[in-house]
Amino acid sequence: MLGVVLSRWLHSAAGNICSIMHWAIGFRELGWEVWIAEDLSSQELAPPEAPGRASPQEEYWKATVEEYGFHSCECLLIDGESAQLEAFREFAASADLFINYAGHFTRLDLLGSRTVKAYLDVDPGFTQLWVEVCNSDMNLDGHDVFLTVGATMNRPEVLVPMLGREWIPVFPPVVADYWRRKLIEIPNVSADAPWTTISHWYGYPELEWQGRRYAGKRESLMKMRFLPEELLSPCAIAADLAPDWKGDDYALFLESGWHLVPALDVCKNVSSYLRFIAESRGEIGIAKEGYVVARGGWMSDRSVVYLALGRPVVLQETGWTRAIAPSAGMQVFHDIRDCAEAIHAIEADYETHSQAARALADTVFSPRGALAPLLEKIL
């Protein structure tokens, strides 16, 4: 069986790399032969850092495919050219499956006629609104099936335009053992370690559709401002929020008891990203307000990494509970008060929830639990 995972990862933060590798390594662990491919123009490349060197993006690509074991199964197209183009073309011509992460890969002409071309939506609700409201070209055309990490995007109560397409939900997969091994040793988390979240402060610009507002991350974060006071225990945000930004968000969150950690430090590489999660008590899974309004069941690829490392998750309701019931290791919240209550309940029996978190990563969100059923549907 052959497979292709195509992605857009150059200049990505560590969380994005993990998200993409969940899929690439996940299919590889299921026994697929997997290639990674990317296409971009030379205008997107930064100048080399020294004469005779490749661009920073090309060097980053080479280092990343080496690190994750794809050095002989990769193709970086620049202006349509690559030293690996012919080998990739030969492989792609007979591949069973092509997964286009967020629709970034545009060279569908390189794929075989029998290849199932799957679009992977990683921003359920926003992807569809960008097309409907903003007239953005999200490169949907040319694909045979449309996958989404919105766990309930196939249900009638979802409040986003479907664009005349059937969206097939799939849980975000996680290669749990791989990340555990990469961390080398998972530390014993102290009782006074913070509950954490990792986020862009603003995320996406606000959109409006049929009289509803689909806002970004700041709106959701502001509603959780007083969580440390509710919990009487430490909470931390790894974000791009800076003290000199316009407005007083930084000072307000400090005053409310949040620890503010520069996201550049946490997400500079996968090791620091995994370490930050492992040193957390658990995740406060705060969703963009647009995900909550859409009811599409968005679930975060960060949350499954927390689960893999044995860190419980308290995840904001986006509709996901209609696809998987909250349980030990992964609880739901709607507002600040029941978020605090869920965390208190977890802390009352932390070891049970920690073990349950790992079990969820090893079963429901594993490649066999999330990806294998998907293959039965689309192949």
N, C-alpha and C positions, 0 to 999 in steps of 0.2 A: 504494500500500500504506500502511496506517495502523497506528500502534502506540501503545500507552500504557505508560509505565513509572510505577508508583506507588510512593512511597517514604515512609520515616520518617526525616527528617533534621534536624529542629529541635534545636538545642542539641547538634549532633554535632561531634565532633572532625574535624580535617582529613582523617584517614585514612578516616573514614566517608563524608565528602563525596566523596573520590576514588572510593571503592568504588561509591557510587551513580551517580556520573557516568560510570564505566566503562560502565555499562549504558545510561544515558540518551543520552550522546553517542555511544556505540558504535552503537546502533540508528539514531541520526540520521545517522551517517556511512555507514550502509548504505542510506540513502535513505528511511528511514521518517520520517513525521511523528510527533513524540513530544511528549506532554504530561507534565508532572510534577504530581502531586496529593498532598494530605495532608489527613487529617481528625483533628481533636482537639477537645477540649472547652475552654470558656473557663476551667474550673477549672485547666487545665494551664498557663495563661498567667501569666507574672510581671507585676507591675504596671508600667505605663509609667515610664520614667526621668524624665519631665517631663510636666507638664500639656499636653494636646493631642497627645501622641505616641502611637503604637501600642505594643503590648507589645514587649519585646525579641525574642520569637520571631517576631512578624509583621515586624518590621524586618529581622531576619536572613533570613527567607524572601524578602522583597522584594529585598534586596541580592544574595542568592545566585542567584535566578532571573535577575536582570539580568546578573550576572557571567558566567553560563554560557549566556546566549542563549535563555532560556525565558520571557522577560517576557511574551510574548503567548500562551504555551502552558502556563499553570499555573493551578492552582486550589487555594487554601488554604481548606478548610472549617473553620469554627469553629461548633460546635453546629449543624452541618448547613447553615450559611449561608455564602455567598460571592458577591461581586460577579461572579465569573466562573462561577458555577454553571451558568447556562443554556448558555453557550458550551461548557463542559466536558461537560455532559449531551448536547448535540448531537453533539460529537465522539465521546464514548464510546459512543454508541448504535450507531455503525457501525464502531468500531475492530475490527481483526482480532485484536489481542492485548493482554492486560492482564498485566503482571508485578507481583506483589505482593511487594515486598522484605520478607522476614522476616514476611510476613503482617500487617503493621501497618495496612494500609488496610482498613476494615471496611464501606465503603459499596458493596458489590458490586451493590446494587440500581440503581446509576447506570449500569451497563454493559449493553450490548446483549445480546440472547439468543444471537446468533451469535458473540460475542466469546469467544475462548479465554482462560480465566482461569487463569493460571499462578502457582502459589505458588513463591517462590524461597527455599530454605533456605540460609542462609549460615553455619549452625552445625551441620554434619552430625554426627549422633550426639547432641549435646546437645538439639537440637530434638526429636528422637524420644523421648529419655529424659525430657525435661520433661513430655511428654504421658503417657508410660507410667508413670513413677515418681512424678511430682509431681502428676499429674492437672491439669496446666496447660492452659488453653485457648489454643492457639497459632493459632487462627483458620484451621484447615485446611479446614473444611467450606466448600462452595460453589465450590471450585476444580476445574478440569477436569484439570490436569496438575500434577505436583510436580517442580520442578527443584531441583538441589542442587549446590553447589560441591564436594561430596565425589566425587572422580573415580572411586571404585569402589563407590559406594553401591548399585549394581545387581548386586553380586557376592555369592555365597553365603557367603563367608568373613567378611563384615561382622558385627561383634558388637554390633548395636543392634537394637531392635524396629523393624519396618518399618511398623507401624500399619495393615496391610492396604492399603498403597498402593505403587505403583511409583514409585521415585525415579529421575529422569532426570539423569545427571551432565552437567555443563557446566563447562568450564574457566573460571576467573575471567577475564573479558576485560579488556583494557587499551587505552586510546586513546593509544598511545605518542607519536605526533607531537604530540598536543594538549598533553600534559604537558611535552614538550621545549620547545615554543613558549612555554608559560606560564612556564617557568623562565628563558626568554630565552637564557641561555647556560649550558651544562653545563660546570662547571669541570674542568680536568685534575686528577684525583685524585692526591695525593702518595703515594709509596710507604709513608710512615709513617702514613697515615690509618687510622682504626680500622675494623675489621669491627663492624657494629652490628646491633642489633635494637630494635624498638619494641614496647612491651608494657604492658598492665595487669599489676600484680604478682600479684594473686590471680585475676583473671578470675572464673570461676563457682564456686559451692559444689560440693563433691564429691558425686557421686551413686553409688549402687550398684545393679547390676542383674545378676541371675543369678550372684551371687557375685563379680562383677568391680567394681573401683573405677574410677570415671571422675572423675579429679581435674582441678584447674585448672592455671593457668600456673606458680604458685610451685613446684610439685613438679618440673616440667620444668626450670625455671631453676636450682633448687638442684643438679640433677645436672650442670649446666654451669658451676658456680661456678669451677672451677679451669682453665677454658679459656685465659685469658691466660697462665697458667704453661705450659700445653702448647704454645701457639703462640709464646711469647716475642715477642709483638707486641700492640699495643693493641686492646682490645675495649671497646665502649660499649653501654650500655642506656639508651634513653629510656623511662622508666617513671614511674609515680606513686608509687614507693617514696620515703619521706621519712625523714630521720634520726630523727625523734621518734616513729616508729611503734613499737608494742609489738613486742618481739623485737629481735634483733640482725642481721637480714638486711642492712641497709644497711652496717653496719661490716664484716660478713663479706665482702661483695662488694668493698668498697673494699680490704680487706686482700689479696684475691686478685687485684687488679690491674685490676678493671673501672672504667671511667669511668661515673659515674652522672649522667645528664642529665635534668632535669625534663621530663616529657612535656608539661606545660603550655606550655613554651617551644617545643618542637618542633611540637606539634600545634595551636598557637593559630590558625594559618591555613594554607592550602594552600601558600603560598609558602615558609614556614618548614619545612613538612613535606618538600617537594620538595628544598629546599636541604640539609636534614640527610641525606637519602638520597644526593644527588649528591656530598656531601662524604665519604661513606662509601666504604671500599674494597669492600665487598660486604655482603650480608645473612647473618646467622646466623639462619636461619628456625626458631626454637624453637617447637614446637607445644604446646598444652595437653596434659597427660597423657591426658585423655579422648579426644582425637583419635587419639592413638597407640594406645590400647587398642581403640578402635572399629574401626580398620582401614578407615575409610570413604573414605580418600583426600583428606582435607581439604587444600586449598591456599589460601594466603593472598593476599588482594587487595593486601597490601603488597608481597609478593614480585614481583608483576608490574610494580609501579612501579619497583622496583630494576632489574629486567630492562630496562624501557623506557629508563632513564637509563644503561644500559651498565654496571650494577653486578652482578657475578655473585652467584648465590644458592646457599647451601648449606642445603638444606631437610630438616628431620627427616622420617624415614619415617613416614607415616601410612597407607601403602597406595598412595600416589600413583604409585609406580614401576610398578605393574601397569597403569597407564593411559598413562603416558608415560615412556620410558626416560631415566634420567639421561644428561646429555651435557655438552659444553662449554657453560659459562655457567650451568648448573643441576645441581648435584651433590646427592647424598643423604648423610645421616648417620643412624646409629642411636644412637651414644653419643658421649661427649666425645672419645674417642681418634680415632674415624674422622672426626669433625667436624674435628679439627685436621689430620688427614691430607688431607682434601679441600681445606681452605684452603691448605695447603702446596702441593698439586698445582696449584691455581689460580694461586697466586703465582709458580710456576715458569714459567708462560706466561700472564701476566695479560692481555696485550693480546688474545690469541686468545679467552680466556674473556669478556672485555669485549665484543668484537664479536659473539660468539655469543649473549650475553645480549640485546643489542639485536635480533638476528635472531629470537630466540624471541618477543620481544614483538611483532615486526612480522609474524610468521607464525602460530605456534601459538596465541598468546594475543590476537591482534588480533581486532577485530570480525568480520572475514571468516573468520578461522580458528576462532574459538570460537562466535560467535553465528549465523553463516550456516548451519552444519550443524545447529544446534539448531532453527532455523526449519523446516528440511526435515522434522524429526521430528514437530513438534507442530502444524504448520499444514497 
